[in-house]
Amino acid sequence: MRAMTIARFGGADALECRLLSESPPADNEVVLRVMAAGVNPVDRKMREGIMPQFLDADGLPAVLGCDVAGVVEAVGSGVRGWSIGDQCMAMTPDHQGGYADRVTIGSDLLAPIPPTLVFTEAAAMPLAGLTAWQGLVTHGALRRGSRVLIHAAAGGVGHFAVQIARAAGATVFATASGFASWLCCGPRGRSRHRLQDRTVRRHGGRY
């Protein structure tokens, strides 16, 4: 299979397309044919060698990429609930392996792609969505009636956090700058949200 690999740390020129061998899935794994892969800040930082907790020199060469969306091509003998041809998305273990034609991954890490999404949209969801979920639900004990302040609410994690909090029945207060505020509570949400457009100047900077 083809994969975008790095054998050294550096800029985008460190990425190199290589042919790699494939192995069959273990009992609890599936082989996912990658139709789209997301690009996150962590991918760049790992490529540049500034996140040794995820990838150090001993781990090279490596295939980067943690967000994938695609089609199940093979399933291990112990896999239940997933079949060949299913469309799903996932975040790969150790933030690696996604920039390839195929990725072998544990079936417990998969999520079905909603029918309203295409592969490229689904591939942008796992890392940002899970980060928002962990912050609000796993660590923040989000529940109905909670009052939640979300900064950078139009960002990758922020816009998921707004939706998760709303779905949980929380009262959401969100901040975003300029036009991005309409991504949070623009025309589709005006009947349910109050939009306040304010710019605060402090110490000569804009906040």
Contacts in CASP RR format, 6 or more apart in sequence:
PFRMAT RR
TARGET T0000
AUTHOR 0000-0000-0000
METHOD contacts of the structure
MODEL  1
MRAMTIARFGGADALECRLLSESPPADNEVVLRVMAAGVNPVDRKMREGI
MPQFLDADGLPAVLGCDVAGVVEAVGSGVRGWSIGDQCMAMTPDHQGGYA
DRVTIGSDLLAPIPPTLVFTEAAAMPLAGLTAWQGLVTHGALRRGSRVLI
HAAAGGVGHFAVQIARAAGATVFATASGFASWLCCGPRGRSRHRLQDRTV
RRHGGRY
1 19 0 8 1.000
1 20 0 8 1.000
1 22 0 8 1.000
1 100 0 8 1.000
1 101 0 8 1.000
1 102 0 8 1.000
2 17 0 8 1.000
2 18 0 8 1.000
2 19 0 8 1.000
2 20 0 8 1.000
2 100 0 8 1.000
2 101 0 8 1.000
3 17 0 8 1.000
3 18 0 8 1.000
3 19 0 8 1.000
3 20 0 8 1.000
3 63 0 8 1.000
3 97 0 8 1.000
3 99 0 8 1.000
3 100 0 8 1.000
3 101 0 8 1.000
4 15 0 8 1.000
4 16 0 8 1.000
4 17 0 8 1.000
4 63 0 8 1.000
4 64 0 8 1.000
4 99 0 8 1.000
4 100 0 8 1.000
5 15 0 8 1.000
5 16 0 8 1.000
5 17 0 8 1.000
5 18 0 8 1.000
5 20 0 8 1.000
5 61 0 8 1.000
5 62 0 8 1.000
5 63 0 8 1.000
5 99 0 8 1.000
6 14 0 8 1.000
6 15 0 8 1.000
6 16 0 8 1.000
6 47 0 8 1.000
6 60 0 8 1.000
6 61 0 8 1.000
6 62 0 8 1.000
6 64 0 8 1.000
7 14 0 8 1.000
7 16 0 8 1.000
7 60 0 8 1.000
7 61 0 8 1.000
8 14 0 8 1.000
8 60 0 8 1.000
9 47 0 8 1.000
9 48 0 8 1.000
9 49 0 8 1.000
9 57 0 8 1.000
9 60 0 8 1.000
10 47 0 8 1.000
10 48 0 8 1.000
10 49 0 8 1.000
11 47 0 8 1.000
11 48 0 8 1.000
12 47 0 8 1.000
14 47 0 8 1.000
15 47 0 8 1.000
18 61 0 8 1.000
20 63 0 8 1.000
20 100 0 8 1.000
22 31 0 8 1.000
22 102 0 8 1.000
22 104 0 8 1.000
23 104 0 8 1.000
24 31 0 8 1.000
24 74 0 8 1.000
24 76 0 8 1.000
25 31 0 8 1.000
25 74 0 8 1.000
25 75 0 8 1.000
25 76 0 8 1.000
25 79 0 8 1.000
25 104 0 8 1.000
26 76 0 8 1.000
26 104 0 8 1.000
27 76 0 8 1.000
27 77 0 8 1.000
27 78 0 8 1.000
27 79 0 8 1.000
28 76 0 8 1.000
28 78 0 8 1.000
28 79 0 8 1.000
28 106 0 8 1.000
28 107 0 8 1.000
28 108 0 8 1.000
29 75 0 8 1.000
29 76 0 8 1.000
29 79 0 8 1.000
29 104 0 8 1.000
29 105 0 8 1.000
29 106 0 8 1.000
29 107 0 8 1.000
30 72 0 8 1.000
30 73 0 8 1.000
30 74 0 8 1.000
30 75 0 8 1.000
30 76 0 8 1.000
30 79 0 8 1.000
30 82 0 8 1.000
30 104 0 8 1.000
30 105 0 8 1.000
30 106 0 8 1.000
30 107 0 8 1.000
30 110 0 8 1.000
31 72 0 8 1.000
31 73 0 8 1.000
31 74 0 8 1.000
31 75 0 8 1.000
31 102 0 8 1.000
31 103 0 8 1.000
31 104 0 8 1.000
32 68 0 8 1.000
32 70 0 8 1.000
32 71 0 8 1.000
32 72 0 8 1.000
32 73 0 8 1.000
32 88 0 8 1.000
32 90 0 8 1.000
32 102 0 8 1.000
32 103 0 8 1.000
32 104 0 8 1.000
32 105 0 8 1.000
32 110 0 8 1.000
33 70 0 8 1.000
33 71 0 8 1.000
33 72 0 8 1.000
33 73 0 8 1.000
33 101 0 8 1.000
33 102 0 8 1.000
34 68 0 8 1.000
34 69 0 8 1.000
34 70 0 8 1.000
34 98 0 8 1.000
34 100 0 8 1.000
34 101 0 8 1.000
34 102 0 8 1.000
34 103 0 8 1.000
35 69 0 8 1.000
35 70 0 8 1.000
35 71 0 8 1.000
35 119 0 8 1.000
35 123 0 8 1.000
36 68 0 8 1.000
36 69 0 8 1.000
36 70 0 8 1.000
36 119 0 8 1.000
36 120 0 8 1.000
36 122 0 8 1.000
36 123 0 8 1.000
37 65 0 8 1.000
37 67 0 8 1.000
37 68 0 8 1.000
37 69 0 8 1.000
37 98 0 8 1.000
37 99 0 8 1.000
37 123 0 8 1.000
38 65 0 8 1.000
38 66 0 8 1.000
38 67 0 8 1.000
38 68 0 8 1.000
38 123 0 8 1.000
38 124 0 8 1.000
39 65 0 8 1.000
39 67 0 8 1.000
40 65 0 8 1.000
40 66 0 8 1.000
40 67 0 8 1.000
40 127 0 8 1.000
40 128 0 8 1.000
42 51 0 8 1.000
42 54 0 8 1.000
42 66 0 8 1.000
42 95 0 8 1.000
42 127 0 8 1.000
43 64 0 8 1.000
43 65 0 8 1.000
43 66 0 8 1.000
43 95 0 8 1.000
45 51 0 8 1.000
46 54 0 8 1.000
46 55 0 8 1.000
46 62 0 8 1.000
46 64 0 8 1.000
46 95 0 8 1.000
46 96 0 8 1.000
47 64 0 8 1.000
49 55 0 8 1.000
49 56 0 8 1.000
54 94 0 8 1.000
54 95 0 8 1.000
54 96 0 8 1.000
55 62 0 8 1.000
55 94 0 8 1.000
55 95 0 8 1.000
55 96 0 8 1.000
62 96 0 8 1.000
62 97 0 8 1.000
63 96 0 8 1.000
63 97 0 8 1.000
63 98 0 8 1.000
63 99 0 8 1.000
63 100 0 8 1.000
64 95 0 8 1.000
64 96 0 8 1.000
64 97 0 8 1.000
64 98 0 8 1.000
64 99 0 8 1.000
65 92 0 8 1.000
65 95 0 8 1.000
65 96 0 8 1.000
65 97 0 8 1.000
65 98 0 8 1.000
65 99 0 8 1.000
66 91 0 8 1.000
66 92 0 8 1.000
66 95 0 8 1.000
66 96 0 8 1.000
66 97 0 8 1.000
66 98 0 8 1.000
66 126 0 8 1.000
66 127 0 8 1.000
67 89 0 8 1.000
67 90 0 8 1.000
67 91 0 8 1.000
67 92 0 8 1.000
67 98 0 8 1.000
67 123 0 8 1.000
67 124 0 8 1.000
67 125 0 8 1.000
67 126 0 8 1.000
67 127 0 8 1.000
68 89 0 8 1.000
68 90 0 8 1.000
68 91 0 8 1.000
68 92 0 8 1.000
68 98 0 8 1.000
68 103 0 8 1.000
68 105 0 8 1.000
68 123 0 8 1.000
68 126 0 8 1.000
69 87 0 8 1.000
69 88 0 8 1.000
69 89 0 8 1.000
69 90 0 8 1.000
69 113 0 8 1.000
69 119 0 8 1.000
69 120 0 8 1.000
69 122 0 8 1.000
69 123 0 8 1.000
69 125 0 8 1.000
70 87 0 8 1.000
70 88 0 8 1.000
70 89 0 8 1.000
70 113 0 8 1.000
70 119 0 8 1.000
70 122 0 8 1.000
71 85 0 8 1.000
71 86 0 8 1.000
71 87 0 8 1.000
71 88 0 8 1.000
72 82 0 8 1.000
72 83 0 8 1.000
72 84 0 8 1.000
72 85 0 8 1.000
72 86 0 8 1.000
72 87 0 8 1.000
72 88 0 8 1.000
72 110 0 8 1.000
73 84 0 8 1.000
73 85 0 8 1.000
73 102 0 8 1.000
74 84 0 8 1.000
75 82 0 8 1.000
75 83 0 8 1.000
75 84 0 8 1.000
75 107 0 8 1.000
76 107 0 8 1.000
79 107 0 8 1.000
80 107 0 8 1.000
81 107 0 8 1.000
82 88 0 8 1.000
82 107 0 8 1.000
82 110 0 8 1.000
86 112 0 8 1.000
87 112 0 8 1.000
87 113 0 8 1.000
87 119 0 8 1.000
87 122 0 8 1.000
88 110 0 8 1.000
88 111 0 8 1.000
88 112 0 8 1.000
88 113 0 8 1.000
89 110 0 8 1.000
89 111 0 8 1.000
89 112 0 8 1.000
89 113 0 8 1.000
89 122 0 8 1.000
89 123 0 8 1.000
89 125 0 8 1.000
89 126 0 8 1.000
90 103 0 8 1.000
90 105 0 8 1.000
90 109 0 8 1.000
90 110 0 8 1.000
90 111 0 8 1.000
90 126 0 8 1.000
91 109 0 8 1.000
91 126 0 8 1.000
91 127 0 8 1.000
91 130 0 8 1.000
92 98 0 8 1.000
92 103 0 8 1.000
92 105 0 8 1.000
92 109 0 8 1.000
93 105 0 8 1.000
93 109 0 8 1.000
97 103 0 8 1.000
111 126 0 8 1.000
113 119 0 8 1.000
113 122 0 8 1.000
114 122 0 8 1.000
117 125 0 8 1.000
125 160 0 8 1.000
128 156 0 8 1.000
128 157 0 8 1.000
128 158 0 8 1.000
128 160 0 8 1.000
129 157 0 8 1.000
129 160 0 8 1.000
129 164 0 8 1.000
131 157 0 8 1.000
131 160 0 8 1.000
132 157 0 8 1.000
132 158 0 8 1.000
132 160 0 8 1.000
132 161 0 8 1.000
132 164 0 8 1.000
133 160 0 8 1.000
133 164 0 8 1.000
135 161 0 8 1.000
136 142 0 8 1.000
136 148 0 8 1.000
136 161 0 8 1.000
136 164 0 8 1.000
136 165 0 8 1.000
136 168 0 8 1.000
137 164 0 8 1.000
137 168 0 8 1.000
142 148 0 8 1.000
142 164 0 8 1.000
142 165 0 8 1.000
142 168 0 8 1.000
142 170 0 8 1.000
143 168 0 8 1.000
143 170 0 8 1.000
144 168 0 8 1.000
144 169 0 8 1.000
144 170 0 8 1.000
145 169 0 8 1.000
145 170 0 8 1.000
145 171 0 8 1.000
146 165 0 8 1.000
146 168 0 8 1.000
146 169 0 8 1.000
146 170 0 8 1.000
146 171 0 8 1.000
147 170 0 8 1.000
147 171 0 8 1.000
147 173 0 8 1.000
148 161 0 8 1.000
148 165 0 8 1.000
148 170 0 8 1.000
148 171 0 8 1.000
148 172 0 8 1.000
148 173 0 8 1.000
149 173 0 8 1.000
149 174 0 8 1.000
149 175 0 8 1.000
150 158 0 8 1.000
150 161 0 8 1.000
150 162 0 8 1.000
150 165 0 8 1.000
150 172 0 8 1.000
150 173 0 8 1.000
150 174 0 8 1.000
150 175 0 8 1.000
151 158 0 8 1.000
151 174 0 8 1.000
151 175 0 8 1.000
152 158 0 8 1.000
152 175 0 8 1.000
152 176 0 8 1.000
153 159 0 8 1.000
153 161 0 8 1.000
153 162 0 8 1.000
153 174 0 8 1.000
153 175 0 8 1.000
153 176 0 8 1.000
153 181 0 8 1.000
153 183 0 8 1.000
153 184 0 8 1.000
154 176 0 8 1.000
154 177 0 8 1.000
154 180 0 8 1.000
154 181 0 8 1.000
154 183 0 8 1.000
154 184 0 8 1.000
155 176 0 8 1.000
155 180 0 8 1.000
155 183 0 8 1.000
158 174 0 8 1.000
159 183 0 8 1.000
159 184 0 8 1.000
162 172 0 8 1.000
162 174 0 8 1.000
162 184 0 8 1.000
165 172 0 8 1.000
166 172 0 8 1.000
174 184 0 8 1.000
174 185 0 8 1.000
176 183 0 8 1.000
176 184 0 8 1.000
178 197 0 8 1.000
181 195 0 8 1.000
181 197 0 8 1.000
184 193 0 8 1.000
185 193 0 8 1.000
185 194 0 8 1.000
185 195 0 8 1.000
186 193 0 8 1.000
186 195 0 8 1.000
199 206 0 8 1.000
199 207 0 8 1.000
200 206 0 8 1.000
200 207 0 8 1.000
201 207 0 8 1.000
END
